[in-house]
Amino acid sequence: MSDTTTRPRGRPRLFDEESALDELTALFWRRGYSQTSIADMVGASGIHKSSLYSTFGTKQELFARILRRYLAGRMDMLSALLELAGPGIEGIHAFLELIRSDVVSGSTQDGCLLVNSSTELCGSTPGYEEFGVEYRTEMRERVSVLIGQAETDDRRDPSVTDQRTDLFVTFMLGLNVIVRSGATEAEIGRSIDAMHVTVDTWQR
């Protein structure tokens, strides 16, 4: 008989990690970080407290993982919308209408998780500011391509492109804030319509 012993394996997980993260993301998105308790997390995910800790670590570590995962998904979605919108001034208008459809559908009625979290935690929870900075940086990189594609070579001015990109990013971040605050569809529509009017001035 061999003297080699086999180390017993741990108990297999009885839950799907990605599905659990989906549920926990929705919970934090709806309630915010500070107002979400461990009991809330257990109730939303259906996972025992000990399993939550052993799988995801502390509440802070779990939330950091959720934000990182959300950021990746958000950037993938933004890239897809920008590609669908196409080039030119018409592409910017098309992108705004895609944003309108997304908001009207109710899929973003809680605003943006990263914007919400930055507003809630900036200055009070060390380390979370970096998520807001990274989100704005990655969004700006993508939006600058959309803006740049709308400028003809004979009128291209990098400083103007930068200014328009900054304005458009600020508009998108602000739109998320008013959506989160419970703005009506009409109010949201006016903000998008105002951006349409602004974009029209860029081709003069």
C-alpha positions in Angstrom: 0.0 0.0 0.0 1.4 3.4 -1.0 2.5 5.8 1.8 1.4 8.7 -0.4 -1.7 10.4 1.1 -4.2 12.4 -0.8 -5.2 15.7 0.7 -8.9 15.9 0.9 -10.5 18.4 -1.4 -12.6 21.3 -0.2 -16.3 21.2 -0.5 -17.4 22.3 -4.0 -19.2 25.6 -4.3 -22.9 25.2 -4.6 -23.4 28.6 -6.4 -22.4 30.2 -9.6 -19.9 33.0 -8.9 -20.8 35.1 -11.9 -24.6 34.9 -11.1 -23.8 35.9 -7.5 -21.8 38.9 -8.7 -24.7 39.9 -10.9 -27.1 39.9 -7.9 -24.6 41.7 -5.7 -23.9 44.3 -8.3 -27.7 45.0 -8.6 -27.9 45.3 -4.9 -25.0 47.8 -4.5 -26.3 49.7 -7.6 -29.7 50.1 -6.0 -28.8 50.8 -2.4 -25.3 52.2 -2.5 -22.2 50.9 -0.7 -22.8 52.5 2.7 -26.5 51.4 3.0 -25.7 47.7 2.0 -25.2 45.4 4.9 -23.8 41.9 5.1 -27.3 40.7 5.8 -28.5 42.4 2.6 -25.7 40.7 0.7 -26.6 37.3 2.1 -30.2 37.9 1.2 -29.6 39.1 -2.3 -27.1 36.4 -3.2 -28.5 33.5 -1.2 -25.0 32.7 -0.1 -24.1 32.1 3.6 -22.0 34.8 5.2 -19.0 32.5 5.7 -19.1 31.5 2.0 -19.3 35.1 0.9 -16.2 36.0 2.9 -14.2 32.9 1.7 -15.1 33.6 -1.9 -15.1 37.3 -2.2 -13.2 38.6 0.9 -14.3 41.6 2.8 -17.2 43.9 1.8 -14.6 46.4 0.6 -12.8 43.8 -1.5 -16.0 42.5 -2.9 -17.1 46.0 -3.9 -13.8 46.7 -5.6 -14.2 43.5 -7.6 -17.7 44.5 -8.6 -16.6 48.0 -9.7 -13.7 46.5 -11.7 -16.1 44.1 -13.4 -18.7 46.8 -14.0 -16.1 49.1 -15.5 -15.0 46.5 -18.0 -18.6 45.8 -19.0 -19.4 49.5 -19.3 -16.5 50.2 -21.6 -17.5 47.2 -23.8 -21.0 48.6 -24.1 -19.8 52.1 -24.8 -17.4 50.8 -27.5 -20.3 48.8 -29.1 -22.6 51.9 -29.1 -19.9 54.1 -30.6 -19.2 51.5 -33.4 -23.0 51.3 -34.1 -23.3 55.0 -34.3 -20.8 55.5 -37.0 -18.7 58.5 -38.1 -19.4 62.1 -38.7 -21.7 64.6 -37.1 -24.5 62.1 -37.9 -22.6 59.5 -35.8 -22.7 61.8 -32.8 -26.4 62.4 -33.2 -27.0 58.6 -33.7 -25.0 58.0 -30.5 -27.2 60.4 -28.6 -30.3 58.6 -29.8 -28.8 55.3 -28.7 -28.3 56.8 -25.3 -31.9 58.1 -25.3 -33.2 54.6 -26.1 -31.1 53.1 -23.4 -32.4 55.5 -20.8 -36.0 55.3 -21.9 -35.9 51.5 -21.8 -35.2 51.8 -18.0 -32.0 49.8 -18.1 -30.1 52.7 -16.7 -32.7 54.1 -14.3 -30.3 53.8 -11.4 -27.7 55.9 -13.2 -24.1 54.6 -13.5 -22.7 52.5 -10.6 -19.3 54.1 -11.0 -20.6 57.7 -10.9 -22.9 56.8 -8.0 -20.0 55.3 -6.1 -17.6 58.1 -6.8 -20.2 60.6 -5.5 -20.9 58.6 -2.4 -17.4 57.5 -1.4 -15.0 60.1 -2.7 -13.2 61.6 0.3 -14.5 59.2 2.8 -13.3 55.8 1.6 -9.6 55.7 0.6 -8.9 54.0 -2.7 -12.2 54.4 -4.4 -11.3 57.6 -6.2 -9.2 55.7 -8.6 -12.2 53.9 -10.1 -13.8 57.3 -10.9 -10.6 58.5 -12.5 -10.2 55.4 -14.6 -13.8 55.5 -15.7 -13.5 59.1 -16.9 -10.2 58.4 -18.6 -11.4 55.4 -20.5 -14.7 57.1 -21.4 -12.8 60.1 -22.7 -10.5 58.0 -24.8 -13.5 56.4 -26.6 -15.6 59.6 -26.9 -12.6 61.5 -28.4 -12.6 59.0 -31.3 -16.3 59.8 -31.9 -15.7 63.5 -31.8 -12.6 63.3 -34.0 -14.4 61.3 -36.7 -16.8 64.2 -37.0 -14.2 66.7 -37.9 -12.9 67.1 -41.5 -9.2 67.2 -42.1 -9.1 70.8 -43.2 -10.9 71.9 -40.0 -9.3 69.6 -37.5 -7.9 71.3 -34.4 -6.7 69.1 -31.5 -7.5 71.7 -28.9 -11.1 72.0 -30.2 -11.4 68.2 -30.3 -10.2 68.1 -26.7 -12.7 70.8 -25.6 -15.6 69.1 -27.3 -14.6 65.7 -25.9 -14.5 67.2 -22.4 -17.9 68.8 -22.9 -19.4 65.5 -24.1 -18.0 63.5 -21.3 -19.3 66.0 -18.8 -22.7 65.7 -20.4 -22.7 62.0 -20.2 -21.7 62.0 -16.5 -24.3 64.6 -15.7 -27.0 62.7 -17.5 -26.2 59.7 -15.2 -26.6 61.9 -12.2 -30.0 63.3 -13.1 -31.2 59.8 -14.1 -30.2 58.6 -10.7 -31.9 61.5 -9.0 -35.3 60.5 -10.5 -35.5 62.9 -13.5 -38.6 62.4 -15.7 -38.3 61.1 -19.2 -39.2 64.6 -20.5 -36.4 66.2 -18.4 -33.9 63.6 -19.7 -35.1 64.2 -23.2 -34.5 68.0 -22.9 -30.9 67.4 -21.9 -30.3 65.1 -24.8 -32.1 67.5 -27.2 -29.9 70.4 -25.9 -26.8 68.3 -26.7 -28.1 67.7 -30.2 -28.4 71.4 -30.7 -24.8 71.9 -29.4 -23.4 69.2 -31.7 -25.1 70.9 -34.7 -22.9 74.0 -34.1 -19.8 71.9 -34.5 -20.2 71.6 -38.2 -20.5 75.4 -38.9 
